[in-house]
């Protein structure tokens, strides 16, 4: 708190307009006297001036002032681009050093704000503006931005008019204090960016989609680079070279429904500063144009309509259905082509167009020499190459006309014993069936140790499981539903032909439609029904990890952030085999999720965020504003600067120091006024002047 003389003030005794009028009249009279050469004119001028001054009532003023500290703002850029190289360590060191040095200045209030990272890039100036919203212009000492220069909300400095343009004068008027830059990184960095120019949101299963990519080198290098595309986390789909700086279109096959996740990586260039933006993730949703299903019924029976109604009820299914009407006991030597209602196009179905079908269903098929053995060999090859076969068997599967006694027997998981069990029983879930997505959580399923609410069946074909997994069990816990993977394909065996009892609601029925739907789509490789699956789902800044497994023990998941920081998380599991956990994704970029055996990737933020387009540290975006405000630029790698206070209007930056303006701001807490001269003295001076004037005039 200080008190002192601050100047002279006036408190007019009458309106100042009247004083000005009186002074004007006196001035005219005195001027007239001077022109006439009247004696005493100067003395009259003195007396008039004293009179006018007395009417203005001059006073000596002194103020009681309370000094105000200046405000300095430290703006910290913690965006994803700071993960490159050694920038994080530089950032940490610069923050600590800057705050320590500014904190030693007693008359300086230091504020720290941290920038935000959005889909539009790094936002620092918006945070700086909010930090100064309550700071008067005469208290702003300056701002220090600790950044790599990748700032995307910097005002545009230009002399041209435009809705987003600001002139140099406007920038200077806004930046009443200097803006300094402390630069992380180094000025000679090199960077390569992989850009996904165009990626389709979906594609038709069985066809290809076009994926457009471009690799940019900064500074430009020309030539080419190796490109690797990994599908579903563990299978290299494509490895090739592509030119740098030229857009390249690749053909990507869509092999199944649901999401196809592609991890794309360009090789590192020599002395590249970071590999963060050398990778990209593309998720393409595979949709099936039409599902083509071939249903071959060995003979008419009560369950045949169940299969047909189920498949026909799905509008996305194109069903081709043939029923072989001739029973095995018929032996009248009638030619087969005369028994068929239409000619059975066996060559077209099982040789020419076999691989066009997504699923082949054999419903109580019996060997009647309608299909030659070579065609069964074609079906086995079709399965191993990625096809799907479902066998819903009846009593004939246990006999000599069993489908097992064809080349297809090599891919069936169950071996018939020749026994047929015909007694009431309820289908129950096995331990694996409770966790497998085909049967997990089926309506009416019993808890372990209890009996399901499903209706009774009355026939089961006895088999011994040689491979695959059993999801349902029947009499004496014998396998009732078996699944198996063969090569790239899949096979399922239903060891009873009585599921139609559920469809008709007998004894309370059962979830026949849901079970058969899940089973069919598992056979056709629907990703949502994979029994071993690891996924990473992004919602805003939340990353949800989902793991499904037939194993009761789910291993810990390792999540690797774009900066390379690893986090190990434990998943909470449920009885259906699903486990999940959600974490906050604080960084923008690619996250890697793995559990030791499976791996997947997820992109947080935009596919090609501005933050990662050019990772090189550069002050170019901010340099015009820094110069206009009188600030300076110092690279942290060259040494941290000193800070000093400077007077307004003086230079605020040097080669190794940065200045904070000493504004000398204060607030007035009191004002004291004292008359310049007593009123009697004014009167004596005016009267004396007039008296001397009259005396002089009389000489």
C-alpha positions in Angstrom: 0.0 0.0 0.0 1.6 3.4 -1.1 0.4 7.0 -0.8 1.9 10.0 -2.7 1.2 13.1 -4.8 -0.4 12.1 -8.1 -1.3 15.5 -9.8 -3.5 18.6 -9.8 -7.3 18.3 -10.1 -10.0 20.9 -10.6 -13.4 21.3 -8.9 -15.1 24.3 -10.7 -17.1 26.6 -8.4 -19.5 27.4 -11.3 -20.1 25.5 -14.6 -17.0 25.4 -16.6 -18.9 26.8 -19.6 -19.6 30.0 -17.6 -15.9 30.3 -16.6 -14.9 29.9 -20.2 -17.3 32.7 -21.2 -16.0 35.0 -18.5 -12.5 34.3 -19.5 -13.3 35.0 -23.1 -14.8 38.4 -22.2 -11.7 39.3 -20.1 -9.4 38.2 -23.0 -11.2 40.5 -25.5 -11.1 43.5 -23.1 -7.4 43.0 -22.4 -6.8 42.5 -26.2 -8.6 45.8 -26.8 -6.5 47.5 -24.2 -3.3 46.2 -25.7 -4.3 47.4 -29.2 -5.1 50.8 -27.8 -1.8 50.8 -25.9 -3.5 51.3 -22.6 -1.1 51.1 -19.6 -1.6 48.3 -17.1 -3.0 45.8 -19.6 -0.6 43.1 -18.6 -1.4 43.6 -14.9 -5.1 43.3 -15.8 -4.3 40.1 -17.7 -2.6 38.7 -14.5 -5.5 39.6 -12.4 -8.0 38.1 -14.8 -6.0 34.9 -15.0 -5.9 34.6 -11.2 -9.7 35.1 -11.1 -10.4 32.4 -13.7 -8.0 30.0 -12.0 -9.8 30.7 -8.7 -13.1 29.8 -10.3 -11.7 26.5 -11.5 -10.8 25.8 -7.9 -7.4 23.8 -8.4 -6.5 21.1 -5.9 -3.5 19.0 -5.1 -4.4 15.3 -5.3 -2.7 12.3 -3.6 -3.9 8.6 -4.1 -3.5 5.5 -1.9 -2.6 2.7 -4.3 -2.6 -1.1 -3.8 -0.1 -2.8 -6.2 -1.5 -5.7 -8.3 0.6 -8.6 -9.4 0.8 -9.4 -13.2 -0.5 -12.6 -14.6 1.5 -15.0 -16.7 0.0 -18.1 -18.4 1.8 -21.3 -19.1 0.0 -23.3 -21.8 0.9 -27.0 -21.9 0.4 -29.1 -25.1 -0.1 -32.7 -24.0 -1.6 -33.9 -27.3 -0.8 -37.2 -29.0 2.0 -35.7 -31.2 4.0 -35.2 -28.0 4.4 -39.0 -27.8 7.0 -38.8 -30.6 10.6 -39.2 -29.8 11.8 -37.7 -26.5 9.1 -35.0 -26.4 7.4 -36.2 -23.3 10.5 -36.0 -21.3 11.3 -32.6 -22.7 7.8 -31.4 -21.9 8.0 -32.6 -18.3 11.4 -30.9 -17.8 10.3 -27.6 -19.4 7.1 -27.4 -17.3 9.1 -28.0 -14.1 11.8 -25.5 -15.0 9.4 -22.8 -16.3 7.2 -22.9 -13.2 10.2 -22.9 -10.8 11.7 -19.8 -12.5 8.4 -17.9 -12.8 7.5 -18.8 -9.3 10.5 -16.9 -8.0 9.0 -13.6 -9.2 7.0 -12.3 -6.2 4.9 -9.9 -8.2 3.8 -12.5 -10.8 0.7 -14.8 -10.6 1.4 -17.9 -12.7 -1.5 -19.9 -14.2 -1.2 -23.2 -15.9 -3.7 -24.4 -18.5 -3.6 -27.6 -20.6 -4.7 -27.8 -24.1 -7.4 -30.1 -25.4 -7.3 -32.6 -28.2 -10.4 -32.9 -30.4 -11.2 -34.4 -33.8 -10.2 -31.0 -35.2 -6.7 -31.2 -33.7 -4.9 -29.6 -30.7 -6.8 -26.6 -29.2 -4.5 -24.2 -27.2 -5.6 -20.7 -28.0 -9.2 -21.4 -26.8 -7.8 -22.5 -23.4 -5.5 -19.4 -23.3 -8.5 -17.1 -24.0 -10.5 -18.7 -21.2 -7.6 -18.4 -18.8 -7.4 -14.7 -19.5 -11.1 -14.0 -19.4 -11.0 -12.4 -15.9 -7.6 -10.7 -16.3 -7.5 -7.0 -17.2 -5.3 -6.1 -20.1 -2.9 -4.0 -17.9 -2.1 -7.1 -15.8 -1.2 -9.6 -18.6 2.6 -10.2 -18.4 2.8 -12.7 -21.2 2.2 -16.4 -22.1 4.5 -19.3 -22.6 3.3 -22.2 -24.8 5.2 -25.5 -24.3 4.4 -27.3 -27.6 5.7 -29.0 -30.7 4.0 -26.4 -32.8 1.2 -28.7 -34.0 -1.6 -26.4 -32.9 -4.8 -26.2 -34.9 -6.8 -23.4 -33.5 -4.2 -20.6 -34.0 -5.7 -17.4 -35.4 -5.0 -16.8 -39.1 -2.6 -13.9 -39.5 -3.2 -12.2 -42.9 -4.0 -8.8 -44.3 -6.7 -10.2 -46.5 -10.4 -9.9 -45.5 -12.3 -13.1 -44.7 -14.5 -14.6 -42.1 -11.6 -16.5 -40.4 -8.8 -14.0 -41.2 -7.3 -11.6 -38.7 -5.0 -8.8 -39.5 -1.7 -8.2 -37.9 -3.1 -5.2 -36.1 -5.9 -7.2 -34.6 -3.5 -9.9 -33.3 -1.3 -7.3 -31.7 -4.3 -5.7 -30.0 -5.4 -9.0 -28.6 -2.0 -10.1 -27.5 -1.3 -7.2 -25.1 1.6 -9.3 -23.7 4.2 -11.4 -25.5 3.6 -14.9 -26.6 6.6 -17.2 -26.2 7.2 -20.7 -27.5 9.2 -23.4 -25.9 9.5 -26.0 -28.6 9.7 -29.8 -27.9 11.4 -32.0 -30.5 14.1 -30.7 -32.9 14.0 -28.7 -36.1 15.6 -31.4 -38.3 13.0 -34.2 -37.8 11.8 -36.6 -40.5 8.4 -38.3 -40.7 6.4 -40.7 -42.8 2.6 -40.7 -42.8 0.3 -43.4 -44.0 -3.0 -41.8 -45.0 -6.2 -43.7 -45.6 -7.7 -41.7 -48.5 -10.8 -43.7 -48.9 -12.1 -46.7 -47.0 -15.5 -48.3 -47.6 -17.8 -48.7 -44.6 -19.1 -52.0 -45.8 -18.6 -54.6 -48.5 -20.4 -57.7 -49.9 -19.1 -61.0 -48.6 -17.4 -62.9 -51.4 -16.4 -59.8 -53.3 -13.7 -57.2 -53.1 -13.7 -53.6 -52.0 -11.3 -50.8 -53.0 -9.1 -49.3 -50.4 -7.2 -46.1 -51.3 -3.9 -45.3 -49.5 -1.2 -42.8 -49.8 2.2 -42.5 -48.1 3.7 -39.1 -47.6 7.4 -38.5 -46.6 8.4 -35.2 -45.0 10.7 -34.0 -46.3 9.9 -35.7 -49.5 12.1 -38.6 -50.5 10.3 -40.2 -53.5 10.9 -43.8 -54.3 8.7 -46.5 -52.7 7.9 -48.2 -49.4 6.9 -51.7 -48.2 3.3 -52.0 -47.1 1.9 -54.8 -45.0 -1.8 -55.5 -44.4 -2.8 -57.8 -41.5 -6.3 -59.2 -41.4 -8.0 -60.0 -38.1 -4.9 -59.5 -36.0 -2.8 -62.5 -37.0 -2.9 -63.2 -40.7 -0.8 -61.3 -43.2 -3.2 -60.6 -46.1 -1.0 -58.6 -48.4 2.7 -57.5 -48.6 3.7 -55.2 -51.4 5.6 -52.1 -52.4 3.8 -48.8 -53.2 5.1 -45.5 -54.4 5.5 -42.6 -52.0 3.4 -39.5 -52.6 1.0 -41.2 -55.0 -2.5 -42.5 -54.2 -2.7 -46.3 -54.6 -5.8 -48.4 -54.7 -5.9 -51.9 -53.3 -8.4 -54.7 -53.8 -9.4 -56.2 -50.4 -11.6 -59.4 -50.4 -14.4 -59.6 -47.8 -14.5 -63.2 -46.7 -17.1 -63.2 -43.9 -20.0 -61.2 -42.4 -19.5 -58.7 -39.6 -16.4 -56.5 -39.2 -13.2 -57.2 -41.1 -10.4 -55.4 -39.3 -7.3 -54.5 -41.3 -4.1 -53.3 -39.8 -2.0 -51.4 -42.4 1.6 -50.5 -41.8 4.2 -48.8 -43.9 7.9 -49.5 -43.2 9.9 -46.9 -41.4 12.0 -44.4 -43.3 15.6 -43.8 -42.4 16.1 -41.8 -39.2 12.3 -41.4 -38.8 11.3 -39.7 -35.6 8.2 -41.8 -34.8 6.2 -44.7 -36.2 2.9 -43.5 -34.7 1.4 -42.4 -38.0 2.9 -45.2 -40.1 0.0 -47.4 -39.1 -3.7 -47.3 -39.6 -6.7 -49.5 -38.8 -9.7 -49.9 -41.2 -12.9 -51.7 -40.2 -15.1 -52.9 -43.0 -18.5 -54.3 -42.2 -19.1 -57.4 -44.3 -22.7 -57.9 -45.4 -24.0 -60.9 -47.3 -26.0 -60.1 -50.4 -27.9 -63.3 -50.2 -27.1 -66.5 -48.2 -27.2 -69.5 -50.5 -28.2 -72.7 -48.7 -28.6 -76.1 -50.2 -31.0 -78.4 -48.2 -31.0 -82.0 -49.2 -33.6 -84.2 -47.5 -33.0 -87.9 -47.7 -36.7 -88.8 -47.3 -40.0 -87.1 -46.2 -40.4 -86.9 -42.4 -42.1 -84.8 -39.8 -39.0 -82.6 -39.2 -38.4 -81.7 -42.8 -40.8 -78.9 -42.7 -39.1 -77.4 -39.6 -35.8 -77.0 -41.6 -37.6 -75.6 -44.6 -39.8 -73.1 -42.7 -36.8 -71.9 -40.7 -34.6 -71.2 -43.8 -37.5 -69.8 -45.8 -38.4 -67.4 -43.0 -35.1 -65.6 -43.4 -35.4 -63.1 -46.2 -31.7 -63.0 -46.7 -31.5 -66.8 -47.5 -31.8 -68.2 -51.0 -32.9 -71.8 -50.4 -32.4 -74.6 -52.8 -34.3 -77.7 -51.5 -34.4 -81.2 -52.8 -36.1 -84.2 -51.2 -35.3 -87.7 -52.4 -38.7 -89.4 -52.4 -37.7 -93.0 -53.1 -37.5 -95.0 -49.9 -34.6 -97.5 -49.5 -37.0 -100.5 -49.4 -38.5 -99.7 -52.8 -37.1 -102.1 -55.3 -39.2 -102.0 -58.5 -36.3 -101.2 -60.8 -38.0 -97.9 -61.9 -35.3 -95.6 -63.4 -34.4 -92.7 -61.1 -35.2 -90.1 -63.7 -38.7 -91.4 -63.9 -39.2 -91.3 -60.1 -38.1 -87.7 -59.7 -40.6 -84.9 -59.9 -37.9 -82.9 -61.6 -34.5 -83.8 -62.8 -32.0 -83.7 -60.0 -29.2 -81.4 -61.2 -26.5 -83.2 -59.3 -23.6 -82.1 -61.6 -24.6 -78.5 -61.5 -25.1 -78.5 -57.7 -22.2 -80.6 -56.5 -19.5 -79.8 -59.1 -20.2 -76.7 -61.1 -21.8 -74.4 -58.5 -20.8 -76.2 -55.2 -18.6 -73.4 -54.0 -21.3 -70.8 -54.5 -23.3 -72.2 -51.5 -22.6 -70.8 -48.0 -24.1 -73.9 -46.3 -25.1 -77.4 -47.2 -27.7 -79.2 -45.0 -28.1 -82.9 -45.1 -31.4 -83.7 -43.4 -31.7 -87.5 -42.7 -29.8 -88.2 -45.9 -29.5 -91.8 -46.9 -27.1 -93.3 -49.4 -29.2 -94.3 -52.4 -26.5 -93.9 -55.1 -28.2 -90.7 -56.3 -24.9 -88.9 -55.6 -21.8 -90.6 -56.9 -18.9 -91.0 -54.4 -16.8 -88.4 -56.4 -19.4 -85.7 -55.5 -19.0 -86.5 -51.8 -15.3 -86.1 -52.3 -16.1 -82.7 -53.8 -18.1 -81.8 -50.7 -15.3 -82.8 -48.4 -12.9 -80.6 -50.4 -15.5 -77.8 -50.3 -15.5 -78.0 -46.5 -11.7 -78.0 -46.1 -11.5 -74.9 -48.4 -13.9 -73.0 -46.2 -17.4 -74.4 -46.8 -20.0 -75.5 -44.2 -22.0 -78.7 -43.8 -24.7 -79.5 -41.3 -25.9 -83.1 -40.9 -29.2 -83.6 -39.1 -29.2 -87.4 -38.9 -31.9 -90.0 -38.3 -31.9 -93.8 -37.8 -30.2 -94.4 -41.1 -27.0 -92.8 -39.9 -26.5 -95.8 -37.7 -26.8 -98.3 -40.6 -25.0 -99.3 -43.7 -26.5 -96.5 -45.7 -25.0 -93.9 -43.3 -23.7 -90.7 -44.7 -20.7 -91.5 -42.5 -19.6 -94.2 -45.0 -18.8 -91.6 -47.7 -15.8 -89.4 -48.0 -17.7 -86.9 -45.7 -17.0 -89.3 -42.8 -13.5 -87.9 -42.6 -14.8 -84.5 -41.6 -17.6 -85.6 -39.2 -16.7 -85.2 -35.5 -18.9 -88.1 -34.4 -18.5 -91.8 -35.2 -21.8 -93.8 -35.2 -21.7 -96.9 -33.0 -24.7 -98.5 -34.7 -27.0 -98.0 -31.7 -30.2 -96.1 -31.7 -31.6 -94.9 -28.4 -35.4 -94.5 -28.4 -36.6 -93.3 -25.0 -37.8 -90.0 -23.6 -35.0 -87.6 -22.7 -34.4 -83.8 -22.4 -31.5 -82.1 -24.2 -29.1 -80.5 -21.8 -26.2 -78.1 -22.2 -22.7 -79.5 -21.7 -20.1 -77.5 -19.7 -18.7 -76.1 -23.0 -22.2 -75.6 -24.3 -22.8 -73.1 -21.5 -19.9 -71.0 -22.8 -20.2 -71.5 -26.5 -22.0 -68.6 -28.3 -24.2 -71.1 -30.3 -25.9 -72.4 -27.2 -24.9 -70.0 -24.3 -27.9 -68.3 -22.8 -30.6 -70.2 -24.7 -34.0 -69.6 -23.3 -35.1 -72.3 -20.8 -31.6 -73.7 -20.4 -31.0 -75.2 -17.0 -28.4 -74.1 -14.5 -25.7 -76.7 -13.6 -27.2 -79.6 -11.6 -30.8 -78.8 -12.6 -33.1 -80.0 -15.4 -33.9 -77.8 -18.4 -37.5 -76.8 -19.1 -37.2 -78.0 -22.7 -39.6 -80.6 -24.0 -38.8 -84.3 -24.4 -37.3 -85.9 -27.4 -37.6 -89.7 -28.1 -34.7 -90.6 -30.4 -30.9 -90.2 -30.3 -28.3 -91.7 -32.6 -25.4 -93.0 -30.5 -21.9 -91.7 -31.6 -18.5 -91.4 -30.0 -16.9 -88.0 -30.4 -13.5 -88.3 -32.2 -13.0 -84.5 -32.6 -14.7 -81.1 -32.1 -16.8 -80.0 -29.2 -20.1 -81.3 -27.8 -22.6 -78.5 -27.0 -25.7 -80.6 -26.2 -26.0 -83.9 -24.5 -28.8 -86.4 -24.3 -29.3 -90.0 -22.9 -26.5 -91.0 -20.6 -24.8 -87.7 -21.4 -24.0 -88.9 -24.9 -23.2 -86.1 -27.4 -26.3 -84.6 -29.1 -24.8 -81.7 -31.0 -21.2 -81.7 -32.2 -19.3 -78.9 -33.9 -15.9 -79.2 -35.6 -13.5 -77.1 -37.6 -11.9 -78.8 -40.6 -9.3 -76.8 -42.5 -10.9 -73.5 -43.3 -14.4 -74.9 -43.0 -16.9 -76.0 -40.4 -19.1 -79.1 -39.7 -22.0 -79.7 -37.4 -23.8 -82.9 -36.5 -27.2 -83.1 -34.9 -27.7 -86.6 -33.5 -31.5 -86.6 -33.4 -34.3 -85.9 -35.9 -36.8 -84.8 -33.2 -36.1 -81.1 -33.0 -39.4 -80.7 -34.8 -41.1 -81.5 -31.5 -39.8 -78.2 -30.1 -41.2 -76.4 -33.2 -44.7 -77.8 -32.5 -44.6 -77.0 -28.8 -44.7 -80.6 -27.6 -44.2 -80.9 -23.9 -43.5 -77.1 -23.7 -41.3 -77.1 -26.8 -37.9 -75.4 -26.9 -35.8 -72.7 -28.5 -35.5 -74.5 -31.9 -35.5 -71.3 -34.0 -32.8 -69.5 -32.0 -30.7 -72.6 -31.8 -30.8 -73.4 -35.5 -30.3 -69.8 -36.4 -27.2 -69.5 -34.3 -25.9 -72.9 -35.5 -26.4 -71.9 -39.2 -24.7 -68.6 -38.8 -21.8 -70.1 -36.8 -21.3 -72.5 -39.7 -21.2 -69.5 -42.0 -18.6 -67.8 -39.9 -20.6 -65.0 -38.4 -18.0 -63.1 -36.2 -20.5 -62.5 -33.4 -20.7 -66.3 -32.8 -16.9 -67.0 -32.7 -16.1 -69.0 -29.6 -12.6 -67.6 -29.3 -12.8 -63.9 -30.0 -11.0 -60.7 -28.9 -12.5 -57.3 -29.7 -11.8 -53.6 -28.9 -14.8 -51.3 -29.3 -14.3 -47.5 -29.1 -17.1 -45.1 -28.0 -15.8 -41.6 -27.7 -12.9 -41.8 -25.3 -14.0 -45.1 -23.8 -12.3 -48.3 -25.0 -14.2 -51.5 -24.2 -12.3 -54.8 -24.5 -14.4 -57.9 -25.0 -13.1 -61.5 -24.8 -14.9 -64.7 -25.4 -13.4 -68.1 -24.8 -14.4 -71.7 -24.0 -11.7 -71.7 -21.3 -12.9 -70.7 -17.8 -9.8 -68.8 -17.2 -9.4 -65.5 -19.1 -5.8 -64.3 -19.2 -5.0 -60.6 -18.4 -5.3 -58.2 -21.4 -2.4 -55.9 -22.3 -3.5 -52.6 -23.8 -0.8 -50.6 -25.5 -1.5 -46.9 -26.1 -0.2 -44.9 -29.1 2.6 -43.6 -26.9 3.8 -47.1 -26.1 2.5 -47.0 -22.6 1.1 -50.4 -21.5 -1.8 -51.1 -19.2 -2.7 -54.6 -18.0 -6.4 -55.1 -17.2 -8.4 -57.9 -15.7 -11.7 -58.8 -17.4 -14.8 -59.7 -15.4 -16.3 -62.9 -16.8 -19.8 -64.4 -16.7 -21.2 -67.9 -17.0 -21.6 -67.6 -20.8 -17.9 -67.3 -21.5 -18.0 -63.6 -22.2 -15.6 -61.2 -20.4 -15.3 -57.4 -20.7 -13.7 -54.3 -19.2 -13.9 -50.6 -20.1 -11.0 -48.1 -19.7 -10.6 -44.5 -20.6 -8.6 -43.9 -23.8 -6.7 -40.6 -23.0 -4.7 -40.6 -26.2 -5.7 -40.3 -29.8 -4.4 -42.9 -32.2 -4.0 -46.7 -32.5 -4.4 -48.9 -29.5 -3.1 -52.5 -29.5 -5.0 -55.1 -27.4 -3.6 -58.6 -26.9 -3.8 -61.5 -24.4 -0.8 -63.5 -25.5 -2.5 -65.6 -28.1 -4.8 -63.1 -29.9 -4.4 -59.5 -30.8 -6.6 -56.7 -32.2 -6.3 -53.0 -32.9 -8.7 -50.1 -32.3 -8.5 -46.4 -33.5 -9.4 -43.7 -31.0 -10.4 -40.5 -32.7 -10.6 -39.7 -36.4 -9.2 -42.2 -38.9 -6.7 -39.6 -40.1 -6.6 -37.0 -37.2 -4.9 -33.7 -37.9 -2.8 -34.3 -34.9 -0.9 -37.1 -36.6 -0.8 -35.9 -40.2 2.6 -34.2 -39.7 4.4 -35.1 -36.6 7.5 -32.9 -37.2 8.0 -30.2 -34.6 7.8 -26.7 -36.2 6.9 -23.2 -35.0 5.7 -22.2 -38.5 2.0 -22.2 -37.6 2.6 -19.8 -34.6 5.5 -17.8 -35.7 3.6 -14.8 -37.2 1.6 -14.4 -34.0 4.7 -14.7 -31.8 6.5 -12.0 -33.8 3.4 -9.8 -33.8 3.2 -10.0 -30.0 6.9 -9.4 -29.5 7.6 -12.9 -28.2 10.4 -15.4 -28.8 11.0 -19.0 -29.8 13.4 -21.3 -28.0 14.0 -25.0 -28.7 14.1 -27.0 -25.5 16.9 -29.2 -26.9 19.1 -26.1 -27.2 18.8 -25.4 -23.5 16.0 -24.0 -21.3 15.8 -20.2 -21.1 16.0 -17.7 -18.2 13.0 -15.5 -17.4 13.2 -11.8 -16.6 10.8 -8.8 -16.1 10.8 -6.2 -18.8 9.3 -2.7 -19.1 6.3 -2.2 -21.4 7.4 -1.4 -24.9 10.8 -2.9 -24.5 12.1 -6.1 -26.1 10.6 -9.1 -24.5 12.9 -11.9 -25.8 16.5 -12.7 -26.4 18.6 -15.7 -27.7 18.5 -17.3 -24.2 15.9 -15.5 -22.3 12.2 -14.7 -22.4 10.6 -11.7 -20.8 7.4 -11.1 -18.8 6.2 -7.5 -18.9 6.2 -5.6 -15.6 3.0 -3.5 -16.0 3.2 -1.9 -12.6 -0.6 -2.4 -12.3 -2.4 -1.1 -9.2 -5.9 -0.2 -7.8 -6.7 3.1 -6.1 -8.1 2.5 -2.6 -8.3 6.3 -1.5 -8.0 9.8 -2.9 -7.1 13.0 -0.8 -7.5 16.5 -2.2 -6.0 19.8 -0.8 -6.7 23.3 -2.3 -3.7 24.5 -4.4 -4.0 28.0 -2.8 -6.3 29.4 -0.1 -9.3 31.4 -1.3 -8.0 34.5 0.5 -4.7 34.3 -1.3 -6.5 34.1 -4.7 -8.6 37.2 -3.6 -5.5 39.2 -2.5 -3.6 38.3 -5.8 -6.6 39.3 -7.9 -7.2 42.5 -5.9 -3.5 43.4 -6.0 -3.3 42.9 -9.7 -6.3 45.1 -10.3 -4.9 47.8 -7.9 -1.5 47.8 -9.6 -3.3 48.0 -13.0 -5.3 51.1 -11.9 -2.1 52.7 -10.5 -0.2 52.1 -13.6 -3.0 53.5 -15.8 -2.9 56.7 -13.7 0.8 57.3 -14.3 
